[in-house]
Amino acid sequence: MIEAVTLLRPWWLLALPVVALVAWRAVFRAAPLGDWPRAVEPHLLASLRARGAILPGRRQAQGALVAAAAILALALAGPAFERSDAAGYRNLDATILVMDLSRSVAEGGRLDEARSVAQSLAEAAGTRQVAVVVYAGDAYVAATPTTDRDALGTVLFALDGATVPDRGSNPARGLALARRILAEMGAVAADVVLLSDGGGIDDPARREAAGLAGDGHRLHTLAIPTPGLPAEAPRSDRAALDRLARTGGGAAGEIDAPSPVVAAVAETGAGHLAAGSYAVLAWQDVGRWLVLLALLPALLLFRRPA
């Protein structure tokens, strides 16, 4: 689907294979008299047919019924166009990137790849606003919510181990700051992506993840490997990040395979907002007009033979 067009209720498309099966059965397999030949004696049926007492059905009518059903299924799927004033509701659905800039990540040798993946996530967010939060021992806003991807890219690729002056690794502070930004925006369905090596994930971090889910948002995690650290240094904890994503109701991955998280962030805004009944503010549902279109084949069902 192009960015300005979406389906508000795409699960109704599952009705189309059922309609196709019924069409095949009705148009190609159904007899002109249906099941009457099984219920009536052959000689009696022949006599009634000779007297003109019965008329065989028309397969064209069955085709019209199937066409009407298919159009109704498409209408119920909710094809919608983005409203011209949708920008006024952009705060309802946002994306926040929470970047771990602790010493282990900065010196682990994969920070460049992590910044590239963060840029890909920002691009995947489409027209939605994106903010960047960085943390180590404390958390700070590196980029306020914006739709300017060029400015955001400049911020992302300027991040390094000296960006956050506080030593340590405290993801709970980063998640708490992201949660506060979303509350100030009035966001109702946002994506928060934590890019980290998994260090410092504790009970406060898990509480923040649960709080984000309770607010209607989703927390995704991307693990950053740290191969450049000494052998005695703690390793990247992908398992802890996966558990945190489950608590936050989001997807999990790593920077070498970020596709599950990128796909989740790339989901249309209508899909997010539909859960909170806000989709009608940003999208114009044209399904009702398709219902009127379904009346055209339905009228053929009332056509009388000459």
N, C-alpha and C positions, 0 to 999 in steps of 0.2 A: 504494500500500500504506500502511496506517496504520502508525504508528511502532512498535507492539508486534508487528507481523506482517511477515515478510519471506520471501524465497525464497533459500535457500542456494545453489542451483544453477540459476539462472534460464534458462541456455542450453538446458535440456531442453524448455522451452516451444516451441522451434523444431520439435520433433517433432509438435506438434499440427497444423500445416498439412499435414504429410505424412500423418498419420492421417486427416484430413478428406478428402484426395484419395483415399486408399485406400478410405475409407468410400463415397464417391460412386461409385467404380469397382465396388466389391463389391456394394453394395446396389442400385444403379440400373442398372448396365450388365451385370453378370454373368448369364449364362443359368443356369437351374436345373440343367442338366447340365454346366456349365462348358464345356470345350473338347472334350468327347467327341463331339458331333455332327460336328466337323471330322475326327476320327480314325476314326470308324466309318461304314461304308456306311449310307445312310439306311434301306434295306429291312431290314438286319440290326438296326439300332437299333430300328426299329419292332417287329420280331419279339421282341426281348428285352423291350421295354416291354410288349408284349401278354402275355407269359408272366409278367410281374411280376418279372423278373430284375434290374431296376434301379429305383431310386427316385430321383426328382429331389431335389436339395439344397434347403435352406430358406434364404431370405434372412434370416430371423430369426436364424439361427445366425451368419451373417456380421455382422449388426448387433451381436450380443453380443460377438463377437471384437473389433470396432472399439471398443466401449465399454470393454472391458477394457484395450485398448491405450492409449486416451486417459487413463484413470485412472492407468495405470502411468507415462505421461509426466508427469502432474501430480505423482505421488509422487516421481519422480526429480528434479523441480525443487526438492524440499526445502522445502515450506511449513513455516515454523517460527514459534513464539511465543517472545517474550522470557521468559527464566526469571525467577522472582520474586527470585532472589538475584543478578541480573545486575549490580546496582550494585557488587558486590564485584569485578567484572572491568572496571570502567569505565576504569581506567588503561591497559588494553591498547590503547585506541583514543582518541586525543585530537587536539585541534587547537590550533596555536600561531600567533598573529598576530604577525608581525614588522613593526613600524611604523617607517618612515624619518621621523625628525624633524630631519633636517639643515636648515640654513638655507635651502637652495634649495626644499625642500618647504614649510617653514613660511612662507616669503615668496612662494611661487609662486601663492597665491590659491585652491588647491583642497584645503586641509587639511580643511575642514568636510565636503566630499563624501567624502574618504578615510575620515574617522571614521565617517560614515554607512554606507559600504560595509563597514567592519570590523564594525560592529554587525550588519549583515545576514549576514555570514559567521558570526558567533557564533550567531545564531539558526538558521542553516542547519545547524549542527553538532548540533542536536537535544539529546539527553540527554548527549552527550559533554562531557568537561571541556575548557575553553578557557583558555589562558593568553595573556598579552600581553607581548611583548618590544619595547622601544623602543631605538633607536640613533641616533647621529650619529657623533661621533668614537669613542665607546665604546658599549657596550650594557648595558642594565639590565632587570630584571624589573619591569614595571609592574603586572602582575596574575598571581599564582600560579594554577595550574590550578584552575578552579572551575566549578560548574554554575549558579551564581547569576548569571543574565543581567542582573538589575537592577544589581547591584554592578559587573558588568563594563561595562555601559553608562555608569555614572558615571565609571569610570576612563577609558574611551575618549574621552568628550567633555570630559575635563579635560586631555587632551594638547595641548600647543602647543609653540612653538619654544623655550620656556624650560625644558621638562621635562628635557632632556638637557643638562648643562652643558658637555660636551666638543664643541668645534667639529670639523667635518669630516663625512665620510660614509664609514662603514666597515661595509658590509653583512656582510662576513665575520664580524665580531664578533657581530652579531645572530644570524646563522645558527648560529654555534658555540654561543652561549648557548642557543638553542632546542634544538639537538642534545643539549646537556648536560642540559637539563630532561627531555627524553624518556628519556634513559638513566637518570636518577634515578627517573622514574616507572615504568620497566620497560615502556614502551609498545612494542608490536610492529608496529603499523600506524597511523601518525599522518599528519595533514596539517599542513604548515607553509606559511603564506601570507605572502609578502613583498610588502608594499605600499611602493613606492619610485618615485622618478623615474629610477632606473637609474644614478645616480651612484655611483662607487666600486666598480663590479663589476670585480673583478680575478681573478687566478689563485687566491688564497686563498678568495675567495667561491665560485669554481667548484669548488674542492676540497671545500668544506663541502657544496655541493649534491650532489656525487657521493657524499660520505659519508652524507648523509641517505638517498639512494636505496639505498646499500649496506646501511644499517641496516634497510631495509624500509619507510621512510617516503616520502612524496611532497612535493616542493616545488613550490608554485604561485606565480605572480607576477602582480601587478596594477600596471600603470603609472599613475603619478600625473602628469598634465600640469602644467606650471608656466608658465602664460601670463602671470603677473604679474611675472616676472623681467625685468630690463633686456635689451635686444636683444643686448648683448655677452655675457650670461651663458650657460653651457652649457644646451642644451635637454634635455628628458626623453628618455632613451634606451630606447625600447620594444624595439628589436631586441636589446639586451643582456639585457633581462629575459626575452624570449622564449627566447633561447639558454640562459639559466640554468634556466628551467623545463624545457626539454628534458633538460638534464643531470640535473635532479632528478626526472625521470619524472612531472612534473605538468602542469597546464593553465596557460595564459597568457591574460591579458586586460588591460583597463584599467578604471579606475573608472567610465567612462562606459558600458562594456559588460562588466560583471563576470560575466555569466551562466555562461560556461564554468567559471570557478573556483567560483562558488556551487554549481553542479550537482555538481562534483567533491567539494566538502566535504559536501554534503547526502547523498551516497551512504550507504546504511545501514552500520552498524558490521559487520553480518554479512558484507557484501561485502568489507570490508577484511580482517576476521579470517580469512575462509575461506582466503585465500592462505597463511596461517601455521598452518592447522589448529587455530585457537583458537575457531572459531565455536561448537563444541559446548559451550563453557563458558558462553556467554551466551544460547544459543538452543536450544529444545527442538524437534527435528526430528520432525514428525508424518507424514512421508512413509511410514513403515513401516505406519502404520494405513491409509493409502490403498491400500497393496498388498493388505491383507486385504479392503478394499472391492472391489478389482478381481476378487476370487474369485467374487463374486456373479454378474456376467454370465458369467464363465468356466464356472460350473456349468451354465449353460444349454446349453453345447456338449456336455454329456454326457447331455442329456435324450433318452430313447428314445421314438420315436413309439408311439402306442397300436396 
